[in-house]
């Protein structure tokens, strides 16, 4: 049993949490056109979460998603499964994982990425303010997304490998319109089971068919 999954964790409020967050372990800023790996684990499968899925995190961008199941709150990992995870698995090109399943989707960002920037503000009353700013052109019907991602080192929280776990999501954010830059500001609550010191703000742009066009983090603008 993992206490963080069951909802017991550290909660910090106000400026102290933001100060701690600045010390979060920073994932390296991937190059333009970097590879993207999205790993989906069913909330019904704690064994999948604990499984050794490669000795090291893949190069480039990494997203770990825990997908909700029909069991809802009864699934062992349900507390760490954002509702958006199952739909993202389908948009990424694969079925949503079900009981005792894992799904890994790999892709690559296009070389001509739009200018994307993500900013994060001070924590307040359990929320982080996140801002997505897009300056470049994207296909009509594309959408923007913001997320809090928890950077988990190998050997922590019951996982034998490094995880970059998506904890809270805002989107889709509309990007159509001639005016540039387009900016969206959202407040995301971190789950009580997450450690604010390990959270990173991320944003990405999806094409209408679900392909990832650009990814940025609060210390890693899309290049």
C-alpha positions in Angstrom: 0.0 0.0 0.0 1.3 3.4 -0.9 0.3 6.2 1.5 0.7 8.9 -1.1 -1.8 7.1 -3.4 -4.2 6.7 -0.6 -4.3 10.4 0.1 -1.9 10.9 3.0 0.8 13.4 2.1 2.4 16.7 2.8 0.4 19.9 2.3 2.1 23.3 2.2 0.3 26.6 1.8 1.2 30.1 0.7 4.6 31.4 -0.2 6.5 28.7 1.6 5.2 26.1 -0.8 6.3 28.2 -3.8 9.8 28.6 -2.3 10.0 24.9 -1.8 8.9 24.3 -5.3 11.8 26.3 -6.7 14.0 23.6 -5.3 12.2 20.8 -7.1 14.5 18.4 -9.1 14.4 19.9 -12.6 14.0 17.5 -15.5 16.4 18.3 -18.2 15.1 20.7 -20.9 14.7 18.5 -24.0 16.0 19.8 -27.4 13.7 20.9 -30.2 12.1 17.9 -31.9 12.7 15.7 -28.9 11.1 12.3 -28.4 8.1 12.1 -26.2 7.2 9.0 -24.2 3.8 8.7 -22.5 3.3 5.8 -20.2 -0.2 4.8 -19.1 -0.9 2.5 -16.1 -4.3 1.3 -15.1 -5.5 2.4 -11.7 -6.4 -1.3 -11.2 -2.8 -2.4 -11.5 -0.4 -1.4 -8.7 1.8 -4.3 -9.9 2.2 -2.4 -13.2 3.2 0.8 -11.3 5.9 -1.2 -9.4 7.2 -3.1 -12.4 10.7 -2.4 -13.7 10.0 -0.8 -17.1 13.5 0.0 -18.3 16.5 0.9 -16.1 16.4 4.6 -16.8 13.9 7.2 -17.9 13.8 7.6 -21.7 15.5 10.7 -23.3 13.3 13.6 -24.1 9.9 14.4 -22.6 8.2 11.8 -20.3 4.6 11.8 -19.0 3.4 9.1 -16.7 -0.4 8.8 -16.5 -2.5 6.6 -14.2 -5.8 6.0 -15.9 -9.1 5.7 -14.1 -11.2 2.5 -14.4 -14.8 1.6 -14.0 -14.0 0.6 -10.5 -13.6 4.3 -9.8 -12.7 4.9 -6.1 -12.2 1.2 -5.4 -9.1 0.9 -7.7 -5.8 0.8 -5.7 -4.3 3.8 -7.6 -7.6 5.7 -8.1 -6.5 8.7 -6.1 -3.7 9.4 -8.5 -5.7 8.9 -11.7 -6.9 12.2 -13.3 -10.1 12.0 -15.3 -8.3 13.3 -18.4 -5.8 10.4 -18.5 -8.1 7.9 -20.3 -9.0 10.4 -23.0 -5.3 11.4 -23.5 -4.5 7.7 -24.1 -7.1 7.5 -26.8 -5.9 10.7 -28.4 -2.3 9.5 -28.3 -3.3 6.6 -30.5 -4.0 3.7 -28.1 -6.9 2.3 -26.1 -7.2 3.3 -22.5 -5.5 0.7 -20.3 -7.9 -1.5 -18.3 -7.2 -3.8 -15.4 -3.7 -5.3 -15.3 -2.6 -3.4 -18.4 0.1 -0.9 -19.3 0.4 1.2 -22.5 3.4 3.0 -23.7 3.1 5.5 -26.6 6.2 7.1 -28.2 6.2 10.0 -30.7 8.4 12.9 -31.6 7.8 16.6 -31.7 8.0 18.3 -35.1 11.1 20.3 -35.7 9.3 23.6 -36.4 7.6 23.9 -33.0 5.5 26.9 -32.2 6.8 29.3 -29.5 5.2 28.1 -26.3 5.9 29.2 -22.8 4.6 28.1 -19.4 4.8 30.2 -16.2 3.9 29.3 -12.7 3.0 31.6 -9.9 3.1 31.3 -6.1 1.1 28.7 -4.3 -1.9 30.0 -2.5 -4.5 28.0 -0.4 -3.5 24.7 -2.1 -3.4 26.0 -5.7 -0.7 26.9 -8.2 -1.4 29.5 -10.8 -0.3 28.3 -14.3 -0.1 30.3 -17.5 0.3 29.1 -21.0 1.4 31.5 -23.7 1.5 30.7 -27.4 3.1 33.0 -30.0 3.5 30.7 -33.0 1.0 29.4 -35.5 -0.7 26.1 -35.0 -3.3 24.2 -37.1 -6.9 25.3 -36.7 -8.6 23.3 -34.0 -5.5 22.7 -32.0 -5.8 22.8 -28.2 -3.6 23.8 -25.3 -3.2 22.0 -22.0 -1.7 22.8 -18.6 -0.6 20.3 -16.0 1.1 19.8 -12.7 3.7 16.9 -13.0 5.3 15.3 -10.0 8.9 14.4 -10.6 9.5 11.1 -8.8 13.0 9.6 -8.5 13.5 5.9 -9.0 12.8 4.0 -5.8 10.2 6.4 -4.5 6.5 5.8 -3.9 6.7 2.2 -4.7 8.1 2.6 -8.3 11.5 1.0 -9.3 11.9 3.6 -12.1 11.8 7.3 -12.4 8.3 8.7 -13.0 7.1 12.0 -14.2 3.5 11.7 -13.0 0.7 13.9 -14.3 -1.2 14.9 -11.1 -3.7 17.7 -12.3 -4.7 18.8 -15.7 -6.5 21.9 -17.3 -7.8 21.7 -20.8 -8.6 21.8 -23.6 -7.7 25.5 -24.0 -8.8 27.1 -27.3 -6.0 28.4 -29.5 -7.9 29.5 -32.6 -7.8 33.2 -33.4 -5.5 35.6 -35.2 -4.4 37.5 -32.1 -1.0 36.6 -30.8 0.2 35.9 -28.2 -2.7 33.7 -27.0 -2.6 33.4 -23.2 -4.5 31.2 -20.8 -4.3 31.4 -17.0 -5.6 28.6 -14.8 -5.4 27.6 -11.1 -4.7 24.0 -10.4 -5.0 22.4 -7.0 -2.3 19.9 -6.2 -3.6 16.7 -4.7 -2.9 16.3 -0.9 -1.0 13.2 -1.7 1.5 15.1 -3.9 4.7 16.7 -2.6 4.7 20.4 -3.7 8.6 20.3 -3.7 8.5 17.8 -6.6 5.9 19.5 -8.8 6.7 21.0 -12.2 4.3 23.1 -14.3 4.0 21.9 -17.9 2.0 22.8 -21.0 1.6 21.4 -24.4 -0.2 21.9 -27.7 -2.1 19.1 -29.4 -3.1 19.0 -33.0 -6.8 18.2 -33.8 -5.8 14.5 -34.3 -4.0 14.3 -30.9 -0.5 14.7 -32.1 1.8 16.7 -29.8 3.1 19.8 -31.5 5.0 21.5 -28.7 5.8 21.0 -25.0 7.1 23.5 -22.5 7.8 23.5 -18.7 8.1 26.5 -16.4 11.8 26.3 -16.7 11.9 24.9 -20.2 10.3 27.0 -23.0 9.6 25.2 -26.3 12.5 25.8 -28.6 
